Amino acid sequence: MSQPDPYGPQDRLGPVLRPVRAGNGFEEALEQILQIVRLGLVPGGERLPAERELAERLGISRVTLREVLKVLQDQGLVEPRRGRYGGTFVLARTEAPGGAELRRRVEGVDIEDVLRFREVLEVGAAGLCAAHGLPPEGSARLRDALARTRDAPLADYRRPDTLLHLTLAELSGSPTLTAQYAAVRATVNDLLDGIPLLVRNLEHSQRQHAAVVEAVLDGDADGAREIMREHCAGTAALLRGFLT
């Protein structure tokens, strides 16, 4: 007897699954499949749609999809099974270590408000830096902050990542923006501490960091704003997927 197919006449996954945007394909695909699992749209013990079906509906390659599924497996949310009726099966949810503390932390935060305010500040800071130009010492500080993110070990990545973004905020020339960004970044870091560090995401972030810095140093304000907006959207997708 075959396993039930999550795609039936009513297609209960339709409201969640949609083609991802090219800039943050991995992060947005992970967000959507996490939503499927966390909302119980595919209950524990049931099989996710076949890889080909999922990849087509998300608009990503099967290689990227397998990276997403590996993250879910590492988090104890799904398991692959072989055989005629194999596939990727959702595991029954159990309380993760520290889950109560994470719930307490998240319940006290309006995540959407934090993410939107963060995007406004980050995009604005990048645009200001590019539009107004940086003095030589400012350009050197920005390059140095970027280099520190490249050289950071995985376990310590959050600190130089934060420093790079704070440097952009400070170089914008607005002390008020800098203070507001420091406050919202502290909240964002609290939320980021509740989700795993993903190598694929960090590699993607590094490419975006380099592109933002290049746009700022080239005086390309529109480019700097657009890249930073995309960068913030990638982080937001992960946080929404894991925490909301």
BELRAQUI-V762942 format. One record per residue. N is the residue number from 0. RES is the residue in three letters. PHI is phi as a letter, one per 40 degrees, with the letter a starting at -180 (none if undefined). D_LAST is the distance of its C-alpha to the last C-alpha in Angstrom with 2 decimals. Layout:
N_RES_PHI_D_LAST + N_RES_PHI_D_LAST
This chain:
0_MET_none_35.58 + 1_SER_c_32.73 + 2_GLN_c_29.04 + 3_PRO_c_27.27 + 4_ASP_c_25.98 + 5_PRO_d_22.35 + 6_TYR_c_23.94 + 7_GLY_b_26.04 + 8_PRO_d_27.58 + 9_GLN_c_24.43 + 10_ASP_f_22.25 + 11_ARG_c_19.02 + 12_LEU_c_17.19 + 13_GLY_d_18.69 + 14_PRO_c_15.96 + 15_VAL_b_13.58 + 16_LEU_c_16.27 + 17_ARG_a_18.03 + 18_PRO_c_20.16 + 19_VAL_c_18.57 + 20_ARG_c_20.28 + 21_ALA_c_22.88 + 22_GLY_c_21.92 + 23_ASN_b_18.60 + 24_GLY_d_19.15 + 25_PHE_c_17.98 + 26_GLU_c_14.68 + 27_GLU_c_13.88 + 28_ALA_c_15.20 + 29_LEU_c_13.10 + 30_GLU_d_9.86 + 31_GLN_c_11.40 + 32_ILE_c_12.70 + 33_LEU_c_9.65 + 34_GLN_c_8.22 + 35_ILE_d_11.71 + 36_VAL_c_11.73 + 37_ARG_c_8.59 + 38_LEU_c_9.67 + 39_GLY_g_13.12 + 40_LEU_c_14.78 + 41_VAL_b_16.91 + 42_PRO_c_17.57 + 43_GLY_d_18.72 + 44_GLY_g_22.21 + 45_GLU_c_22.00 + 46_ARG_c_22.43 + 47_LEU_c_20.30 + 48_PRO_d_22.39 + 49_ALA_d_25.16 + 50_GLU_d_24.66 + 51_ARG_c_26.92 + 52_GLU_c_25.12 + 53_LEU_c_21.65 + 54_ALA_c_23.20 + 55_GLU_c_25.05 + 56_ARG_c_22.23 + 57_LEU_c_20.02 + 58_GLY_g_23.16 + 59_ILE_b_23.16 + 60_SER_c_25.81 + 61_ARG_c_25.86 + 62_VAL_c_26.18 + 63_THR_c_22.84 + 64_LEU_d_21.28 + 65_ARG_c_22.89 + 66_GLU_c_21.45 + 67_VAL_c_17.91 + 68_LEU_c_18.93 + 69_LYS_c_20.53 + 70_VAL_c_17.37 + 71_LEU_c_15.80 + 72_GLN_c_19.16 + 73_ASP_c_19.30 + 74_GLN_c_16.02 + 75_GLY_g_17.68 + 76_LEU_c_15.55 + 77_VAL_b_18.45 + 78_GLU_a_22.19 + 79_PRO_c_24.90 + 80_ARG_b_27.94 + 81_ARG_c_31.29 + 82_GLY_h_33.97 + 83_ARG_d_34.73 + 84_TYR_b_31.56 + 85_GLY_c_29.40 + 86_GLY_i_26.22 + 87_THR_b_22.69 + 88_PHE_b_21.59 + 89_VAL_c_18.29 + 90_LEU_c_18.86 + 91_ALA_c_18.34 + 92_ARG_c_15.41 + 93_THR_b_16.73 + 94_GLU_c_15.71 + 95_ALA_c_15.52 + 96_PRO_d_17.81 + 97_GLY_g_16.46 + 98_GLY_c_13.46 + 99_ALA_c_14.58 + 100_GLU_c_14.95 + 101_LEU_c_11.53 + 102_ARG_c_10.09 + 103_ARG_c_12.83 + 104_ARG_c_12.11 + 105_VAL_c_8.49 + 106_GLU_c_9.71 + 107_GLY_c_12.42 + 108_VAL_b_10.80 + 109_ASP_c_10.11 + 110_ILE_c_8.05 + 111_GLU_c_9.42 + 112_ASP_c_12.75 + 113_VAL_c_12.93 + 114_LEU_c_12.32 + 115_ARG_c_14.84 + 116_PHE_c_17.30 + 117_ARG_d_17.21 + 118_GLU_c_18.04 + 119_VAL_d_20.84 + 120_LEU_c_22.35 + 121_GLU_c_22.19 + 122_VAL_c_23.60 + 123_GLY_c_26.14 + 124_ALA_c_27.30 + 125_ALA_c_27.87 + 126_GLY_c_29.74 + 127_LEU_c_31.87 + 128_CYS_d_32.85 + 129_ALA_c_33.96 + 130_ALA_c_35.68 + 131_HIS_c_37.63 + 132_GLY_g_38.34 + 133_LEU_b_38.31 + 134_PRO_c_41.43 + 135_PRO_d_42.49 + 136_GLU_c_41.10 + 137_GLY_c_37.70 + 138_SER_c_37.69 + 139_ALA_c_38.69 + 140_ARG_c_35.89 + 141_LEU_c_33.31 + 142_ARG_c_34.86 + 143_ASP_c_34.98 + 144_ALA_c_31.31 + 145_LEU_c_30.48 + 146_ALA_c_32.89 + 147_ARG_c_31.27 + 148_THR_c_27.93 + 149_ARG_c_29.96 + 150_ASP_c_31.81 + 151_ALA_c_29.02 + 152_PRO_c_28.42 + 153_LEU_d_24.98 + 154_ALA_c_24.43 + 155_ASP_b_25.42 + 156_TYR_c_23.78 + 157_ARG_d_21.34 + 158_ARG_c_24.40 + 159_PRO_c_26.42 + 160_ASP_c_23.42 + 161_THR_c_22.79 + 162_LEU_c_26.55 + 163_LEU_c_26.83 + 164_HIS_c_24.37 + 165_LEU_c_26.05 + 166_THR_c_29.39 + 167_LEU_c_28.56 + 168_ALA_c_27.53 + 169_GLU_c_30.76 + 170_LEU_c_32.92 + 171_SER_c_31.82 + 172_GLY_g_34.42 + 173_SER_b_32.33 + 174_PRO_d_32.05 + 175_THR_c_29.76 + 176_LEU_d_27.31 + 177_THR_c_27.59 + 178_ALA_c_26.92 + 179_GLN_c_23.90 + 180_TYR_c_22.49 + 181_ALA_d_23.23 + 182_ALA_c_21.30 + 183_VAL_c_18.12 + 184_ARG_c_18.46 + 185_ALA_c_18.70 + 186_THR_c_15.28 + 187_VAL_d_13.91 + 188_ASN_c_15.86 + 189_ASP_d_14.47 + 190_LEU_c_10.94 + 191_LEU_c_12.75 + 192_ASP_c_14.60 + 193_GLY_c_11.68 + 194_ILE_b_11.64 + 195_PRO_c_14.94 + 196_LEU_c_17.53 + 197_LEU_b_18.26 + 198_VAL_d_21.85 + 199_ARG_d_21.41 + 200_ASN_c_18.83 + 201_LEU_c_21.12 + 202_GLU_c_24.14 + 203_HIS_c_22.61 + 204_SER_d_21.68 + 205_GLN_c_25.27 + 206_ARG_c_26.73 + 207_GLN_c_24.81 + 208_HIS_d_25.95 + 209_ALA_c_29.49 + 210_ALA_c_29.38 + 211_VAL_c_28.21 + 212_VAL_c_30.94 + 213_GLU_c_33.49 + 214_ALA_c_32.72 + 215_VAL_c_33.01 + 216_LEU_c_36.27 + 217_ASP_c_37.59 + 218_GLY_g_36.98 + 219_ASP_c_34.76 + 220_ALA_c_32.57 + 221_ASP_c_31.10 + 222_GLY_c_30.33 + 223_ALA_c_28.78 + 224_ARG_c_26.47 + 225_GLU_c_25.44 + 226_ILE_c_24.82 + 227_MET_c_22.81 + 228_ARG_c_20.68 + 229_GLU_c_20.04 + 230_HIS_c_19.40 + 231_CYS_c_16.73 + 232_ALA_c_15.09 + 233_GLY_c_15.08 + 234_THR_c_13.34 + 235_ALA_c_10.71 + 236_ALA_c_10.21 + 237_LEU_c_9.85 + 238_LEU_c_7.43 + 239_ARG_c_5.01 + 240_GLY_c_6.24 + 241_PHE_c_6.29 + 242_LEU_b_3.81 + 243_THR_b_0.00
